[in-house]
Amino acid sequence: MLIGAIDEAGTHLFETCPSGNYFEYHAMAIGDRCQSAKTYLEKHFESFSNLNVDQLIRHGIEALRASAQDTDLSEHNVTIGVLGKDMPFKMLSKEELRPLLGQENVEMV
């Protein structure tokens, strides 16, 4: 399970394991075929602190695309939620997702 949180120290992302261990990351992917997404995130994570929400969402989509292989990403198989300091949790609607998923090879940094 991935858990995102915000406190006085900033944003945090934790992965928990069935063993009870947990690890903190700047970016992480879990699930079937996640290795390609992890590789993408590891390659780009150092730039994430300087990006806005839209740019971070695009990186998340590109990480998904890296692991999707033969699957086309659409508003029917992708869900995106965002949160941040002074920004309550929000799930993007299907209408908001459609144009984002249509953007391929967009320069992100």
C-alpha positions as a Markdown table, in Angstrom:
| # | Residue | x | y | z |
|---|---|---|---|---|
| 1 | Met | 0.0 | 0.0 | 0.0 |
| 2 | Leu | 1.2 | 3.5 | -0.7 |
| 3 | Ile | 0.3 | 6.3 | 1.8 |
| 4 | Gly | 0.8 | 10.0 | 1.1 |
| 5 | Ala | 0.8 | 12.6 | 3.9 |
| 6 | Ile | 1.6 | 16.2 | 4.6 |
| 7 | Asp | 2.8 | 17.5 | 7.9 |
| 8 | Glu | 5.0 | 20.4 | 9.3 |
| 9 | Ala | 8.1 | 18.8 | 7.7 |
| 10 | Gly | 6.6 | 18.6 | 4.2 |
| 11 | Thr | 5.1 | 15.9 | 2.0 |
| 12 | His | 5.8 | 12.2 | 2.5 |
| 13 | Leu | 5.2 | 9.0 | 0.6 |
| 14 | Phe | 5.4 | 5.7 | 2.3 |
| 15 | Glu | 5.2 | 2.1 | 1.0 |
| 16 | Thr | 4.0 | -0.4 | 3.6 |
| 17 | Cys | 4.7 | -4.1 | 3.3 |
| 18 | Pro | 2.7 | -7.1 | 4.7 |
| 19 | Ser | 5.7 | -7.7 | 7.0 |
| 20 | Gly | 5.0 | -4.4 | 8.8 |
| 21 | Asn | 8.0 | -2.7 | 7.4 |
| 22 | Tyr | 7.6 | 0.7 | 5.8 |
| 23 | Phe | 9.9 | 2.8 | 3.6 |
| 24 | Glu | 9.7 | 6.5 | 2.7 |
| 25 | Tyr | 10.2 | 7.6 | -0.9 |
| 26 | His | 10.1 | 10.7 | -3.1 |
| 27 | Ala | 8.3 | 8.6 | -5.8 |
| 28 | Met | 7.1 | 5.0 | -5.9 |
| 29 | Ala | 5.1 | 2.6 | -8.0 |
| 30 | Ile | 3.6 | -0.7 | -6.9 |
| 31 | Gly | 1.6 | -3.4 | -8.6 |
| 32 | Asp | 1.9 | -5.6 | -11.6 |
| 33 | Arg | 4.5 | -4.5 | -14.2 |
| 34 | Cys | 5.6 | -1.6 | -11.9 |
| 35 | Gln | 9.3 | -1.9 | -12.6 |
| 36 | Ser | 9.2 | 0.3 | -15.7 |
| 37 | Ala | 7.3 | 3.0 | -13.8 |
| 38 | Lys | 9.8 | 2.8 | -11.0 |
| 39 | Thr | 12.7 | 3.2 | -13.5 |
| 40 | Tyr | 11.0 | 6.3 | -15.0 |
| 41 | Leu | 10.4 | 7.8 | -11.5 |
| 42 | Glu | 14.0 | 7.1 | -10.4 |
| 43 | Lys | 15.3 | 8.8 | -13.5 |
| 44 | His | 13.2 | 12.0 | -12.9 |
| 45 | Phe | 12.5 | 12.3 | -9.2 |
| 46 | Glu | 15.3 | 14.9 | -8.5 |
| 47 | Ser | 13.4 | 17.5 | -10.5 |
| 48 | Phe | 10.0 | 16.9 | -8.8 |
| 49 | Ser | 10.5 | 19.5 | -6.0 |
| 50 | Asn | 10.7 | 22.3 | -8.5 |
| 51 | Leu | 7.6 | 21.4 | -10.5 |
| 52 | Asn | 4.0 | 22.5 | -10.4 |
| 53 | Val | 1.0 | 20.2 | -9.9 |
| 54 | Asp | 0.3 | 19.9 | -13.7 |
| 55 | Gln | 3.9 | 18.9 | -14.4 |
| 56 | Leu | 3.9 | 16.3 | -11.6 |
| 57 | Ile | 0.7 | 14.8 | -13.0 |
| 58 | Arg | 2.2 | 14.5 | -16.4 |
| 59 | His | 5.2 | 12.7 | -14.9 |
| 60 | Gly | 2.8 | 10.3 | -13.1 |
| 61 | Ile | 1.1 | 9.7 | -16.4 |
| 62 | Glu | 4.4 | 9.0 | -18.2 |
| 63 | Ala | 5.4 | 6.6 | -15.4 |
| 64 | Leu | 2.1 | 4.8 | -16.0 |
| 65 | Arg | 2.6 | 4.8 | -19.7 |
| 66 | Ala | 6.1 | 3.2 | -19.2 |
| 67 | Ser | 4.5 | 0.2 | -17.4 |
| 68 | Ala | 1.3 | 0.0 | -19.4 |
| 69 | Gln | 2.9 | -1.9 | -22.3 |
| 70 | Asp | 0.1 | -2.9 | -24.7 |
| 71 | Thr | -2.6 | -1.0 | -22.8 |
| 72 | Asp | -3.9 | 2.4 | -23.9 |
| 73 | Leu | -4.4 | 4.7 | -21.0 |
| 74 | Ser | -7.8 | 6.3 | -20.8 |
| 75 | Glu | -10.2 | 7.9 | -18.3 |
| 76 | His | -11.7 | 4.3 | -17.9 |
| 77 | Asn | -8.5 | 2.7 | -16.6 |
| 78 | Val | -6.6 | 5.6 | -14.9 |
| 79 | Thr | -7.6 | 7.5 | -11.7 |
| 80 | Ile | -5.6 | 10.5 | -10.5 |
| 81 | Gly | -5.8 | 12.1 | -7.1 |
| 82 | Val | -3.8 | 15.1 | -6.0 |
| 83 | Leu | -3.1 | 16.8 | -2.7 |
| 84 | Gly | -0.7 | 19.3 | -1.3 |
| 85 | Lys | 0.0 | 21.9 | 1.3 |
| 86 | Asp | -3.0 | 24.2 | 1.4 |
| 87 | Met | -4.6 | 22.0 | -1.3 |
| 88 | Pro | -7.3 | 19.5 | -0.2 |
| 89 | Phe | -7.3 | 16.0 | -1.7 |
| 90 | Lys | -9.1 | 16.0 | -5.1 |
| 91 | Met | -9.8 | 13.3 | -7.6 |
| 92 | Leu | -9.6 | 14.4 | -11.2 |
| 93 | Ser | -12.8 | 13.9 | -13.1 |
| 94 | Lys | -13.0 | 11.9 | -16.4 |
| 95 | Glu | -13.4 | 15.2 | -18.2 |
| 96 | Glu | -10.1 | 16.5 | -16.6 |
| 97 | Leu | -8.3 | 13.2 | -17.4 |
| 98 | Arg | -9.1 | 13.0 | -21.1 |
| 99 | Pro | -6.9 | 15.9 | -22.3 |
| 100 | Leu | -4.1 | 14.9 | -19.9 |
| 101 | Leu | -4.0 | 11.3 | -21.2 |
| 102 | Gly | -3.9 | 12.5 | -24.8 |
| 103 | Gln | -0.6 | 14.4 | -24.2 |
| 104 | Glu | 2.2 | 12.1 | -25.2 |
| 105 | Asn | 5.9 | 13.1 | -25.3 |
| 106 | Val | 5.2 | 16.5 | -23.7 |
| 107 | Glu | 8.3 | 18.3 | -22.4 |
| 108 | Met | 8.0 | 18.2 | -18.7 |
| 109 | Val | 11.0 | 20.1 | -17.3 |
